[in-house]
Amino acid sequence: MAEYSYTLTELMAVTAARQIKNGEVVFAGTGLPMLGAMLAQRTHAPDCCIIFEAGTMASRLAHLPMSVGDPRVMRGAATAAGLSEVFTYVLQAGRVDVGFLSGAQIDRYGNINSTSIGADHRRPKVRFPGSGGSVDIACLAHRTAIIALHEKRRFPEKVDYLTSPGWLSGGSSRQEAGLTRGGPHVVVTTKAVMKFKPVSHEMYLESYHPGLTAQQVSDDTGFHLDTQDAVETPIPSQEELRILRDVVDPDRIFLK
Protein backbone atom coordinates (compact mmCIF):
# COMPACT_ATOMS: atom_id res chain seq x y z
CA MET A 1 0.00 0.00 0.00
CA ALA A 2 1.32 3.44 -0.95
CA GLU A 3 2.20 5.82 1.87
CA TYR A 4 0.74 8.79 0.01
CA SER A 5 -2.75 9.62 -1.18
CA TYR A 6 -4.13 10.57 -4.56
CA THR A 7 -7.57 11.35 -5.95
CA LEU A 8 -9.51 9.48 -8.61
CA THR A 9 -9.04 12.41 -11.01
CA GLU A 10 -5.29 12.25 -10.48
CA LEU A 11 -5.26 8.50 -11.07
CA MET A 12 -7.20 8.94 -14.32
CA ALA A 13 -5.00 11.82 -15.49
CA VAL A 14 -1.85 9.79 -14.88
CA THR A 15 -3.37 6.76 -16.62
CA ALA A 16 -4.30 8.96 -19.59
CA ALA A 17 -0.77 10.38 -19.72
CA ARG A 18 0.68 6.88 -19.85
CA GLN A 19 -1.20 6.22 -23.09
CA ILE A 20 1.00 8.80 -24.86
CA LYS A 21 4.39 7.82 -26.29
CA ASN A 22 7.29 10.16 -26.85
CA GLY A 23 7.21 11.84 -30.25
CA GLU A 24 3.54 11.14 -30.86
CA VAL A 25 1.00 13.67 -32.15
CA VAL A 26 -1.80 13.97 -29.60
CA PHE A 27 -5.27 15.42 -30.24
CA ALA A 28 -6.29 16.61 -26.76
CA GLY A 29 -9.63 17.95 -25.57
CA THR A 30 -10.66 19.92 -22.49
CA GLY A 31 -10.21 18.42 -19.03
CA LEU A 32 -8.52 15.09 -18.39
CA PRO A 33 -6.97 14.84 -21.89
CA MET A 34 -5.25 18.20 -21.32
CA LEU A 35 -4.02 17.10 -17.89
CA GLY A 36 -2.72 13.86 -19.35
CA ALA A 37 -1.02 15.47 -22.35
CA MET A 38 0.68 18.15 -20.25
CA LEU A 39 1.85 15.55 -17.73
CA ALA A 40 3.19 13.30 -20.47
CA GLN A 41 5.09 16.24 -22.01
CA ARG A 42 6.74 16.92 -18.64
CA THR A 43 7.63 13.31 -17.86
CA HIS A 44 8.12 10.40 -20.26
CA ALA A 45 7.07 12.07 -23.55
CA PRO A 46 8.81 15.47 -23.76
CA ASP A 47 8.66 15.45 -27.56
CA CYS A 48 4.97 14.64 -27.93
CA CYS A 49 3.17 17.15 -30.14
CA ILE A 50 -0.08 18.45 -28.65
CA ILE A 51 -2.73 19.82 -31.02
CA PHE A 52 -6.09 21.36 -30.24
CA GLU A 53 -9.34 21.52 -32.19
CA ALA A 54 -9.36 25.32 -32.18
CA GLY A 55 -6.29 25.39 -34.44
CA THR A 56 -3.03 25.30 -32.52
CA MET A 57 -0.36 22.72 -33.26
CA ALA A 58 2.71 21.68 -31.25
CA SER A 59 1.75 23.71 -28.18
CA ARG A 60 4.25 23.94 -25.30
CA LEU A 61 1.81 24.74 -22.52
CA ALA A 62 3.00 26.71 -19.52
CA HIS A 63 -0.44 26.99 -17.89
CA LEU A 64 -3.42 24.68 -18.06
CA PRO A 65 -6.02 26.04 -20.53
CA MET A 66 -9.68 26.23 -19.53
CA SER A 67 -10.72 24.94 -22.96
CA VAL A 68 -9.33 24.18 -26.41
CA GLY A 69 -10.11 27.80 -27.37
CA ASP A 70 -8.26 29.37 -24.43
CA PRO A 71 -5.47 31.70 -25.69
CA ARG A 72 -3.05 29.81 -23.43
CA VAL A 73 -3.08 26.93 -25.93
CA MET A 74 -1.07 29.15 -28.32
CA ARG A 75 1.97 29.27 -26.07
CA GLY A 76 4.98 27.90 -28.00
CA ALA A 77 2.79 26.58 -30.81
CA ALA A 78 4.36 25.95 -34.20
CA THR A 79 1.10 26.97 -35.88
CA ALA A 80 -1.94 28.91 -34.74
CA ALA A 81 -4.38 28.48 -37.60
CA GLY A 82 -7.97 27.28 -37.43
CA LEU A 83 -10.18 24.24 -37.07
CA SER A 84 -10.18 23.39 -40.78
CA GLU A 85 -6.37 23.41 -40.95
CA VAL A 86 -6.05 21.04 -37.98
CA PHE A 87 -8.64 18.63 -39.33
CA THR A 88 -7.45 18.78 -42.94
CA TYR A 89 -3.66 18.99 -42.80
CA VAL A 90 -3.08 17.01 -39.63
CA LEU A 91 -5.95 14.66 -38.81
CA GLN A 92 -7.17 13.78 -42.30
CA ALA A 93 -3.59 13.52 -43.52
CA GLY A 94 -3.00 10.72 -41.02
CA ARG A 95 -0.62 12.58 -38.74
CA VAL A 96 -2.53 12.11 -35.45
CA ASP A 97 -1.26 9.15 -33.43
CA VAL A 98 -3.73 9.28 -30.54
CA GLY A 99 -6.95 11.21 -30.06
CA PHE A 100 -8.88 11.48 -26.81
CA LEU A 101 -12.67 11.04 -26.87
CA SER A 102 -15.63 10.76 -24.52
CA GLY A 103 -19.38 10.30 -24.75
CA ALA A 104 -22.64 9.48 -23.02
CA GLN A 105 -22.57 5.80 -24.02
CA ILE A 106 -19.80 3.40 -25.04
CA ASP A 107 -20.63 -0.12 -26.13
CA ARG A 108 -18.64 -3.37 -26.14
CA TYR A 109 -16.90 -2.46 -29.42
CA GLY A 110 -15.99 1.09 -28.42
CA ASN A 111 -18.72 2.79 -30.44
CA ILE A 112 -19.62 6.14 -28.88
CA ASN A 113 -22.96 7.88 -28.52
CA SER A 114 -22.90 11.62 -27.83
CA THR A 115 -26.13 12.42 -29.67
CA SER A 116 -29.25 11.07 -27.95
CA ILE A 117 -30.70 8.54 -25.51
CA GLY A 118 -33.75 6.52 -26.53
CA ALA A 119 -34.78 4.05 -29.22
CA ASP A 120 -36.08 6.80 -31.53
CA HIS A 121 -33.49 9.53 -32.08
CA ARG A 122 -36.19 11.74 -33.61
CA ARG A 123 -37.98 11.77 -30.24
CA PRO A 124 -35.14 11.22 -27.78
CA LYS A 125 -35.46 10.93 -24.04
CA VAL A 126 -32.32 13.04 -23.77
CA ARG A 127 -30.62 15.09 -26.49
CA PHE A 128 -26.87 15.81 -26.35
CA PRO A 129 -24.75 18.28 -28.34
CA GLY A 130 -23.57 15.63 -30.80
CA SER A 131 -20.22 14.88 -32.35
CA GLY A 132 -18.28 18.10 -32.55
CA GLY A 133 -15.01 16.82 -33.95
CA SER A 134 -15.13 13.43 -32.24
CA VAL A 135 -16.40 11.48 -35.25
CA ASP A 136 -13.47 12.76 -37.33
CA ILE A 137 -11.00 11.78 -34.62
CA ALA A 138 -12.65 8.37 -34.22
CA CYS A 139 -12.36 7.72 -37.96
CA LEU A 140 -8.97 9.22 -38.73
CA ALA A 141 -6.61 9.02 -35.72
CA HIS A 142 -4.30 6.00 -35.63
CA ARG A 143 -5.82 5.07 -32.28
CA THR A 144 -8.21 6.61 -29.80
CA ALA A 145 -8.36 6.73 -26.01
CA ILE A 146 -11.81 7.09 -24.45
CA ILE A 147 -12.35 8.67 -21.04
CA ALA A 148 -15.67 8.11 -19.29
CA LEU A 149 -17.66 7.82 -16.08
CA HIS A 150 -18.21 4.16 -15.30
CA GLU A 151 -21.91 3.44 -14.83
CA LYS A 152 -23.91 0.51 -16.16
CA ARG A 153 -26.20 2.79 -18.16
CA ARG A 154 -23.18 4.32 -19.90
CA PHE A 155 -21.86 0.94 -21.06
CA PRO A 156 -24.77 -0.76 -22.87
CA GLU A 157 -24.54 -3.77 -25.16
CA LYS A 158 -25.23 -1.41 -28.06
CA VAL A 159 -25.31 2.38 -28.16
CA ASP A 160 -28.70 4.03 -28.76
CA TYR A 161 -27.16 6.19 -31.48
CA LEU A 162 -23.80 5.69 -33.18
CA THR A 163 -22.14 9.09 -33.16
CA SER A 164 -18.48 8.09 -33.40
CA PRO A 165 -17.55 4.64 -34.76
CA GLY A 166 -15.36 2.28 -32.80
CA TRP A 167 -14.92 -1.30 -33.96
CA LEU A 168 -18.57 -1.24 -35.17
CA SER A 169 -19.79 -4.85 -34.79
CA GLY A 170 -16.35 -6.29 -34.14
CA GLY A 171 -14.03 -8.42 -36.21
CA SER A 172 -13.20 -6.80 -39.55
CA SER A 173 -16.42 -4.74 -39.71
CA ARG A 174 -14.64 -1.41 -39.25
CA GLN A 175 -12.30 -2.01 -42.17
CA GLU A 176 -15.12 -3.38 -44.31
CA ALA A 177 -16.99 -0.12 -43.70
CA GLY A 178 -14.08 1.77 -45.24
CA LEU A 179 -12.44 2.90 -42.01
CA THR A 180 -8.99 1.53 -42.75
CA ARG A 181 -7.18 3.60 -40.13
CA GLY A 182 -7.30 3.56 -36.35
CA GLY A 183 -9.89 2.36 -33.89
CA PRO A 184 -10.32 2.56 -30.10
CA HIS A 185 -7.35 1.34 -28.12
CA VAL A 186 -8.17 2.00 -24.48
CA VAL A 187 -11.05 3.14 -22.27
CA VAL A 188 -10.09 4.87 -19.02
CA THR A 189 -13.00 5.15 -16.62
CA THR A 190 -13.65 6.13 -13.03
CA LYS A 191 -13.40 2.44 -12.11
CA ALA A 192 -11.13 0.70 -14.57
CA VAL A 193 -8.95 0.53 -17.66
CA MET A 194 -10.33 -1.52 -20.55
CA LYS A 195 -8.84 -2.50 -23.89
CA PHE A 196 -9.91 -4.44 -26.98
CA LYS A 197 -9.09 -7.96 -28.09
CA PRO A 198 -6.92 -8.15 -31.23
CA VAL A 199 -9.26 -10.20 -33.47
CA SER A 200 -12.82 -9.88 -32.14
CA HIS A 201 -12.24 -6.28 -30.95
CA GLU A 202 -14.47 -6.90 -27.95
CA MET A 203 -13.72 -4.84 -24.87
CA TYR A 204 -11.99 -6.60 -21.96
CA LEU A 205 -10.91 -5.52 -18.50
CA GLU A 206 -7.20 -4.79 -18.26
CA SER A 207 -7.23 -3.34 -14.74
CA TYR A 208 -9.56 -2.25 -11.96
CA HIS A 209 -8.76 0.77 -9.82
CA PRO A 210 -7.46 0.32 -6.26
CA GLY A 211 -10.24 -0.37 -3.78
CA LEU A 212 -12.39 -2.15 -6.36
CA THR A 213 -12.55 -5.69 -7.72
CA ALA A 214 -12.90 -7.07 -11.22
CA GLN A 215 -16.35 -8.34 -10.31
CA GLN A 216 -17.51 -4.89 -9.21
CA VAL A 217 -16.42 -3.42 -12.53
CA SER A 218 -18.16 -6.22 -14.40
CA ASP A 219 -21.36 -5.68 -12.41
CA ASP A 220 -21.34 -2.00 -13.42
CA THR A 221 -20.98 -2.81 -17.13
CA GLY A 222 -24.00 -3.52 -19.34
CA PHE A 223 -22.36 -6.27 -21.39
CA HIS A 224 -20.17 -9.30 -20.75
CA LEU A 225 -16.68 -8.16 -19.84
CA ASP A 226 -13.77 -10.61 -19.88
CA THR A 227 -12.02 -10.09 -16.52
CA GLN A 228 -9.85 -13.20 -16.26
CA ASP A 229 -6.48 -11.48 -16.73
CA ALA A 230 -7.34 -8.21 -14.99
CA VAL A 231 -4.94 -6.71 -12.45
CA GLU A 232 -5.04 -3.64 -10.23
CA THR A 233 -4.42 -0.32 -12.01
CA PRO A 234 -0.88 0.95 -11.31
CA ILE A 235 -1.00 3.94 -8.99
CA PRO A 236 0.61 7.32 -9.75
CA SER A 237 4.20 7.81 -8.70
CA GLN A 238 5.04 10.57 -6.25
CA GLU A 239 6.88 12.43 -9.02
CA GLU A 240 3.88 12.22 -11.35
CA LEU A 241 1.65 13.59 -8.61
CA ARG A 242 4.09 16.40 -7.81
CA ILE A 243 4.22 17.54 -11.44
CA LEU A 244 0.46 17.17 -11.87
CA ARG A 245 -0.31 19.22 -8.74
CA ASP A 246 2.49 21.78 -8.73
CA VAL A 247 3.19 22.31 -12.42
CA VAL A 248 0.25 21.16 -14.55
CA ASP A 249 -2.74 22.28 -12.47
CA PRO A 250 -1.62 24.23 -9.38
CA ASP A 251 -4.84 26.27 -9.44
CA ARG A 252 -6.95 23.09 -9.29
CA ILE A 253 -8.91 23.95 -12.42
CA PHE A 254 -9.66 20.29 -13.09
CA LEU A 255 -7.98 18.54 -10.19
CA LYS A 256 -10.23 18.22 -7.17
N, C-alpha and C positions, 0 to 999 in steps of 0.2 A: 504494500500500500504506500502511495506517495505521501511525503510529509508536507506537501503543500496543496493548496486548494485551487480549483479552477471552476469556471462556470460552464454551462452547456454551450453557450454562444462561443466561448473561447475554444472549447473542444471542437466544435463544428468548423470554426474559422481555421484552426490548425489543420484539421483533416482536409479541408478544402485546399489549403496551401500545399499540402503534400501531394496533391494531384497534378501539380504543375512541375514540369521539368525545366532545367536550365536551358535557355536559348529558345524556348517555345513562345509562340504568339498566342496571347490569352485574350479572349473577348470577355470582359468583366462587366457585370451589372452592379446596381446599387446594393449596398448592404454586405452580406457575408462574402460574395465574390470579390468585392473590393478589399475587404479585410484579408482574405486569403491571398490575393494577388500581391498586395503590398507586403505581406509577411514573407511570401515566397521570394520576392525581389530583395528582401533584406536578410535572407538566410541562405537557403540551398540553391536558389535560382536567380542570382544577381543579374543575369543577362536575359531574363524573360522579357518579352515585349508586350506591354499592356496596351490594349486599344479599347476605346469606348464608343458606344453607339452614336454619340453626339458628334463625333468626327475627329477626335484626337488619336494619334498613333504614337507608340513608343514613349508613353508618359513616364516620367521619373518623379513620382509623387512625393512631396515633402509633407503634405497634410492630407488627411482623409477627406475626400469630397463628400458632400451631402447627397449628390446624385451624379449621373453620367453627364449632366449638363452644367455642373458646377465649374466655374472658371479655374478652380484649382486643378482640374484634370489636364490643363494645358501646360503645367509646369514641366519643362524639359522635353516636351513632345517634339518628335521629328517633324510631324505634320499636324496642323490644326485646320482641317478642311470642313467637311460636312458629312451628314449621314450617308448620302449616296456614294461618296468617295470611299468610305469605310466598307460599305456593303459590296460595292462593285470591284474596287481594285485590291481589296484585301480578302474579304470573305468569299465572294464568288470566284475569285482567282485561285482559291485553294490554299491561302496562306495562313489560315487560322488553325492552330493545332488543337486548342481546347476552348470550348465556349461554355459558359455557365448559364443554366436555365432553372426555371421553377414553374409551378403551376398549381391549380386547384386539385387536379387528379393526376395520378401517374399509375398506369396499369402494369401488368406483369412483363410486358415487352418494352417498357420505357416510353410508351406513347403519352403525350401530355395534353391535358385539357385545361385551357385558360379562357374558355369562351362561355360555357353555360352548363348548368346542372339541370338534369331532367331528360326524359326520353324524347321529348319534342323540343328541338332547339328553337323552333319558331314561337313556342310558348313556354319558355324556361321557368323553372322554379327560382333560379338565381342566374343573373346575367353578369358576366365579368368583362373586363376591358378587351380581352382578345389577345392576339398574338404579339402585337408590337413587332419587334424584330426576331422573336424567338423561333418562328418557323424557319426563317432563313438560316439561323444558326444551327438549328436541328438538322437541316438538310445539307448544309455546306461545310460545317466545321469537321475536322478530321476525327474528333470525338467530342462528346458533351458530358458535362458533369451536372447533375440535377441536385438541387438543394430544396428540402421540403420539410414541413411539419409531418410527424408520423402519427397519423390517425387512420383507423380502419376505413372510414368513409373517403379518405384521400387516396387510398390504394385499392381501387376496385379491380375486379377481374378484367373489365373492359371500360375504358373511359366513355362518358356520356357523349362527348364530342371530341373528335380528334383535331386538336389545334396544331400541334407540333409533332411530326412523326418520329417514333423511335424505331424499334425493330418490327413495327407493324404487327403481323401475326406470327412472327418468329421465323426461324429457318432462313431461307434465302428471299423472303417476301420483300424485304426492303430493297434489295438489289433488283429484283424483278419489277419493282415499281419505278425503276429508273434512278433511284437514289444510290448511286455507286460509291459515294464518299461518306465516311463517318458513321455515326450511330452512337447511342448512349453507352457510356463506359462505366459510370459509377453514379450511385444515388446516395447522397449524404443527408441523413434525416436527424431529427431530434432524439432518435432512439438507436440508430444503427447506420452501418455502411453496407450497401448492397451493390452487387455487380451482376454481370450477365454471362451466361454460359456461352462458350465459343461457337457451338453449332446450333443449338435450339434457340439461343438468345433469350432464354427465360431468366428472369431475375432470381438471384440467390443471395442468401445472407452471408456476407463476408465477416462482419463483426457486429457485436452488440455493445452498446456503450456501458461503461462501468456502472454497476448498481442494477443492471438489468440482466435478463437471461435470454437465450435464443428463443425459448418458448413464449416469453412475453412479447417479443417482437413479432413472432409468427401470429400470435393471437390478435395483434393490432394491425394485421395485414389482411386485406380482403380476398386474397388468393393464396394458393399453396406456395409456400416459400421453403426451398431446400435449405435446411439449417445444419446439416450433418458435419460440415467442416468449419463452422463458425467459431471465431475466437473473440476475446474481448478487444474492443477498439483501443489501440495504443494511446496513452494519455499524452498531453503536451509536455514538452520539456520545460524546465525552468527558464531556459534562454528564450524559447519561443514565446512563453508567456511574458517575459520582460519586454521583448521587442513589441509584442502585440499591445501591451498596456502602456508602455512608456513612449514608444515611437510611433506606432501605427495609429492608435486611437486613444491618446491621453485624455481627450475631452469626453470620452465615453459617449460618442455619437451613436455607435451601434453596440458597443460592449455594454453589458448591464451587470 
